[in-house]
Amino acid sequence: MRKIFLYGPPGSGKTTVGNLLAQSLNLPFIDIDTEIESAVGMTISQLIAERGEPAFRDIEAAALGQVCAADSAVVALGGGALLREDNRFRAESAGEVIFLSADVSTLVERLSQDTPKRPLLAGDLSSKLSDLVERRKEHYESFKFRVTTIGKTSEAVSWEIQRKLGRYHVRGMGPGYDVVVEPGGLDALGQMLQERGLNGPVAVVCDENVAPHYADRVVNSLKSAGYHASTVIIPAGEGYKTIETVSGLWRGFLEAGLDRKSTVVALGGGVVGDMAGFAAATFMRGCAWVAVPTTLLAMVDASMGGKTGFDLPEGKNLVGAFYPPRLVLSDPQVLNTLPEAELRSGLAEVVKHGVIADPELFELCAQGYAAIKSDFPQIVRRAMGVKVRVIEQDPFEKGIRAALNLGHTVGHAVEIVSEFGLRHGEAVAIGMVAEARMAEKLGLTEGGSGLSERISAVLTGIGLPTEIPADLALKSIIHSMKFDKKKANNVIRFALPVEIGWVEPSVPVADLEMIFTRAEPGTLEAE
């Protein structure tokens, strides 16, 4: 795993933010200045006073070299640590450098109680700091990965860094697990498994569509890290998300020599992840598994949260278990081989996350498909962040996590009645609009009506359907909804939007026919 270096002028918050970031990511925190003081047995002030700044910079360079050669960590750098080009090259080769910025007045305010520890700022703090920042202006401005700390809490800055990096650690279910967005990460998968102490043999589960593209690459990465690895290939499509396919996975694990200490890698979309995760949860009473999603939909939604299972003829995901992966690795480069229809389908879940908890993400989606496609990696990172925060609050779906079901109660039923002729994301898009209309009819939406039209416009701009196809019988859709697992006392509970950024997670609705009151082909009146 690449290291995370925090850099910026004195007072920018590197140590405070670094500590919080390290705790959030379950990583060690290293303060270079503290490491130097421990090594030389004196403060930085004393070191510079006795030996001079050039000697201090030499010691600083040696300390940085040791950190770069060590395990992954969050590292706070001194305000001039990367002035030397070789230091900068070393840090940028070992990880990501995030520049924390703030204006001089903010820096002065933060440093006013701390000047004795900063010998280069001795004397008139304001003038000395202004002069230092001005001298280093060109150097500081050369760092492109920037996060301003002005007017933000340290917690907010830490979260913004996680979201921009696509690095998360999910807690609340078992020991926790890392969620990582890493372009080219497929080639590092073996090393990532090693870093987490995962054992072989490893079975790579993928479907017949994904296998030709990525199976060999993943197996080679695993073998390069010393694992015995083999593939278990299953048929592609939701229609094969059955107990029969899961049974085939169990037998495949036996043939691959897996035991309860082995590891399963789910390489594929949501169907593969759900079934491989469930097979891992139940094989020899549970072995480790890793999710490597290859679709946009799986990256931003299905791969996280530990939901595993398979379908019954009566409904989707009616049998399953909460069983978290040990790692989720999303490599956005695999999206290059994904059909455009699948990319658009996956964006339904991105829009859903915007509606649930990220109005800015919703507005990004409102720019249309072309704008979104130009920066898929950042869209993936931001959408993943929404789900990470929700599942950490409610890992076993006792409350707020049910908000993630927005669009899915109607969507799953539409998907089933269409005999999976509609993609999952397409069905969820239809479901979101239908459920937004339901919220309007129930008087839940802020400002009355208009929310469903707003959501519909964004989905239409992406190229997704928003109306139930006229050839689908609504009575059949309602019948399918009655088997939805999100019901209590025979009343289905919906996640309904109140406004962009706010969803009520568990609204009981007894009259399902209220969803479908429009007089047009396909409505109950027409039937």
N, C-alpha and C positions, 0 to 999 in steps of 0.2 A: 504494500500500500504506500502511495506517495505521501510524503510529509506535508504538513501545512505550516508555512512560515508567515508570521504576522510582522509587518514592517511599517514604519512610519516615524514621524518626528517625536521627540519626547512629549509625553502627555497625551498621545493619541489613543491610549487605552490598550496597548498590546498585552500587558500582563493580565489585566482584569478580564478582558475579552478572551484571552488565550486560556485562562483557567476554566472559564465557563464552557468554551468550545471543546476543550479536552474532556471535560466531564460529560458533555452531551454525546460525544463520539466514542466514549469509552477508550480514550487514548491517554498516554502519559503527557504531561505538560513539562516543557523545558524552557527556562528563562536563561538565555545565553549569559547575561550579566551575572546572574546568580551562580551559574556554573563556573564562571571565571573567578569570582570572589572566593568560591569554595576551593578552587584549585590553587590560587596564589596566596590564600590566607590573609587577604586585605580587601578593603572596599575598592570600588572602581576609582573613587576620588583619591584614595591613598596611592593606588597603582599609578595613576596618571601623574600625580604630584611627585612621586619618587622616581619613576622611570620615563615619563613623558608619553605623549599620545601615540607616537609611532610604535613604541614597544607594546602599548596596550592593543593597538590594532593587530600586531603580529600574534599576540596571545588570543585575541578575538578570532582571528582567522583559523588558528589551530583548533579552537573550541568548535567553531562552525564545521570544520572538516570532520571532527569526531561525531558530531550530531548527524551529519549527512550520511555517515557510514553506518549509523545505528538503526534500530527498528523505527517503525512509523511513530510519529508523535506530532503534537502541536508545539511549535517553537516560537517564542517571542524573541525578536532580534533587537539589538540596540539600534538607536536612530541613525547610526552611520555605518552599520555592519556591512552593508552592500555597496559602499562607495568604491571599494576595490573591485575591479571587473572580475577577477578570478573568484572572489567570494560570491558575487552575484551569479556567475555561471554555475558554481557548485550548488547553490541553493535552488536555482531554477531547474537544474538537472535532477535534483533529488525530490522535488515536490512543487507545490504551488505557492507562489508568493502573493499574499494579499496585502495591499497597501491600505492602511487605516488613515483617513484624512480628517483634518479639522482645521478651522481657521486659528490664527494666532491668538485672538482674544480667548477662545475656548481653551487653547493649550495653556495659556498663562493662568487662567482660572484654576485649571486642574493641577498645575505645578506649583501653585503659590505656597503650598505646605510641604514641598518636597525638594526644594532647591539644594540643600546640603548634599544630597546624594548625586547631584549632577554637576560635576566640576566645570564643564564647558559652558554652563549657564550662570556661573557665579557672578554676583554683582547685580546690576539692574536687569531683572528677569525679563521684562517686556522687551527692552532693546536688544538684549543678548539673544533672546529667542527669535525675534524678528530678523536679526542679522543672520542667524544660523539657517532659518528656513529660507531666506532669500538666497544665501550662498548655495544651498542644496536644491533650489527650486527646479532646475532642469533635471537633475537626478531624480527627485521625487516624482515629477510629472511623467517620467518615462515608464512608470509602472502602470500597466493597463487594467489589471484586476484591482479595482478600487472600491472601497466601502466607506462612505462618510459616517463619522460617529457623532456629528453635530445633532443635538436634539433627540438622540436615541439612547435608550437604556442599553447597557452592556448585553443584556439578554436578547434584545432585538438585533443588535449587531451580530451576535453569535448565530442567531437563526438565519439572518440574511446571508452570512457566509456559507452556512450549510446548504441553503437553497441554491446559491450560485454554484457551489462546487458539485452538488448532487451527492453529498456524503451525509448519511444519517445513521443513527444507531437506535433501533426500536426496542423499547422496554415494555414490560407489563405482561409478557407471555414467556415463561421460561427464563433462561439466562439472558435473553436479548440477542439481537442479531444486527449485522451491518447491512445497510442498503446503499449501494454504490452505483453511480453512473460514471462509466469509464469508457470513452471511445477507444476501441481496440482492446477492450478488456477480455475478450474471449481468449486471447493468447496468453493472458496472465492468470487464467482461472486455476491452473494447477498450483501456482505459487500461492494464490489466495487461500486455497484449501489447506495448504501446508501451514500457512500463518495461523489458521484457526484450529490446528490440531486435528483435522478430519482424516479419517482412515480409509484405506482401500480394502478390498477392491471397490471400484467405482462403476456404477451402471449409469450410462447416459441415456435417458429416455427422450425420444423425439418422435415426431410423426413423419410420415412418408414425404411430406412436402418440405420439411425443414432439413431432414437428414442429408440430402444431396448438397445443400449449401454449407452447413456448419458442423455436422457430426464429426467428420475427420479432423477438422481444426480443433475442436474441443478435446477430442480423444488425444490428439498429439500434444496439446498443452498439458493434459493430465499425465501422459506418459513421460514427458520431459521433466516433470516434477517427481517422477519416481513411482507413480501409481500404475497398478494394473487396471486398465479401463476397457470397457466394451459397451456396445450400443444395444438398446432394446427399442425396436421401431414398431410403432402402432399405426393403425389407420388414421387418416386425418378427418376431422370434422366432429361437430357436436353430436351427430347421430351415433358416434362410437363411444360416447362418454357413458359407458355402462359397466355393470359389474363383470360382464364377460371380459371386457378389455382390462379391467383391473386385475382379474384373475390371471390373464395372460402376462401382466407385469410381474405378479408374484412368481410365476413359473420362470419368467425371464431372469429374475433376480437369482433364483436358485441355480439356473444354468450358468450364470455369470460368476458363481461362487461367493455371493454376498452373504454376510452374517449380520448379526445385530450391531456390530461395530463398524459396518461398512457405510458407504455414502451413495445416495442417489442424486443425480443431477437432472433436473427437469429443464430440458432445452426446447423451448417452444412457446406457444401461446397459452391462453388461460385454460383451455381444455387439457393440454398436456400437464400444466402445472397442478391443476386440481387433482387429476388422477394420479400422477406420479407422487405428489405429496401425500395423498391418501394411502397409496400402496406402501410408501415408506413408513407412514404412521402405524400401519398394521402388520408389516412384514416382520416376523419374529418379535412381535410386540413393540416394534418401533426402532428404526434406524435413522441416521442423520440424512437430511436432504438439503439441496441447494437449488434455488430458482435462478434460471438464466433465461429471462423472457426474450422472445424474438419478435413480438408484435407490440405496437404502440399501446394497445389496450391492456395487454398483460403488464407492460412496464409501469404504467401509471396507476394500475388498479389491481389486477388479479394476482400478481406475484407477491404482493405484500399483505400481511395480516394473518397468515396462517390458516386461512379457510381452505379445506381440502374436501374432495368428495366426487360424487358422480350423480347422474340423473336416473330417475325412474320414468316410465312412460307417462305417469301422471303429472310430472313436473320436474323442474331443474333443481339440482343440488339438494334433493330431498334426503340423501344419505351422505354423511360426511363427518368430519372432526376438525376441531381447532388443533393444528399441529404446526408450529412455526418452523420455517426454514432456518438454517444456520447462517445463510448468506443469500442476499439477493443482488445479483450483478446484472446491470442493464448496460449493454453496449449499443449506443445509438447508431453505430455504423451498420448494424444488421438491418436497420429500417430501409437501407438503400435497395434491398432486394424484395421488399414488401410491396405487393400490388397497391396501386393508389387507392382502390376501393377499401382495402384493409386499413390504410392510413386514415382515411376519412372516418371509417367506422370507429377507430380508436379515439378519435377526437371527441366523440360523444362523451366518453368518460372524462376527458379534460374539461369540457364545458361543464359537466356535472360537478367537478371539483371546484370550478369557479363559482357556480351557483351556491354550493354548500358553504364555502369559507374563504374565497379569494376573489373579490370583485375585480382586482387588477388583472388576474388571469382571465376572467370572463371577458374583459374589455380587449385583451390581446386576441382572444378568439374571435371577437367581433370584427377584427381587421380582415378576416377572410382567410381562405385556405392558402393562397399564395404567400401571404405574409407569415403565416404560421410555419409553413414548410421551410421557409428560409432559415428558421432557427429552431428546428425540432429538439436538439439537445437541451436547450434552455427551457422549452415548454415541458419536456419530460421531467426535468429537475424540479420545476415549480409545481407541477401537478402531483408529483410524488410527495412533495412536502406536505400538501394538504392531507393526503391519506395517512402519512406518518403521524402527524399531530392528532388526527382523529383516533387512530387505533391505539396510540399511547394513552389517550384519555380513557378509552373503553375497549380493552383488548378482546373481551369475550362477548361484545355486543349486548350489554345489559342496558344501554341507554343511548348516548349521543352517537355511537358508531352506526346505529341504524340509519342515520342521515345519509350514509353512503349508499343506501338502497334507493335513493331518489331515482325514479324512472324505471326501476327494475321490476316492481310488482306487475305493472301493466306490460313492461317490456318483455319479461320472461314469458308471459302468457301469449303475447303476440308472436314471439319467437317460436314457441311450441306449435301454435295453431298454423303458422306458416310452414310447418315441418322443416324449420331451419332454412327456409328459402331466404329469410332475412338474416343478415349478419347480426351478431349480438349488439354491436354499437348502434346499428340502424334501429333495432328494436328498442334500445334504451332511449334513443333520441325521440322516437314516437312516444314512449312511455313518459319521458320528462314533460313533454308538452301536455299530454293527457292529464298527468297528475298536477301540473300547474293550473290547468283549467279547473280541476277538482278543488284545489286550494282556493281559487277565486270564488267558486260556488259556495264553499263553506265559509267565506268571509275571513279567511286567514291572511290574505295578502295585504301588505302595506299599500295604502292608497287605492284599494279596490282592484279593478281589472287592469289589464295591460301587461302583467308579468308574463303570462303565457305567450303573448305576441312577441315580447322582447326575447324570450328564450328561443321561440320558433324562428325569429329572424336570424339569430346567430347560427343556429343549426342549419338553416337553409343556405346561409352564406358559405358554410363549409361543404355543402353538397349532400346533406343528410336529409332523410325523409322525416316529416313531422306529423303525418296523418296515417291512421290505420288504413291499410289497403282495402279498397272496396270489396275485394273478393274474399276477405276473411270474415267469417261469421262471428258477430259480436257475442252471440250467446255462447259460442264455443270459447271465446276469450274469457268471458266471465266465469264459465265453468272451470277453466284452467286456473284462473286466479284463486278459486276457492281451495285449491290444493297448495297455495303458497305457504311456505314454512313460517312466514312472519305473521301468524295469526294467533290470537288468544281467545278462548271461549267462543270459537267459531266466528270471530270478527277479525277481519284483516286489518292490520295496522300499516299505514302508509307513511313514508317520509315525504312531507309536502313542503314546497318552498313558500316562504313568507316574503322574502325579498332577495335580491342578489347578495349572497354572503350569509344568509340565514335560512336554515331548514328546520322545521319541526320534525323530530325523528320518529315519532310513534303516534300517529293520529288514527284512532279507530274509525272505520267507515263501514257501516252495516249495509248501506244501499249501494251496491256496486253499479247498478244501472244508471246512477246519476252521472257517471263519467260520460255516457254516450247518449246525448240528447239532441245532437244535431240532426236535422232532417236532410239526410243525404244518403246516397247509396252506401250500404254497409251498416247503417244504424239499426237499432232495435225496431224503430218504427217501420223501416223498410222491410224488415224480416217478418 
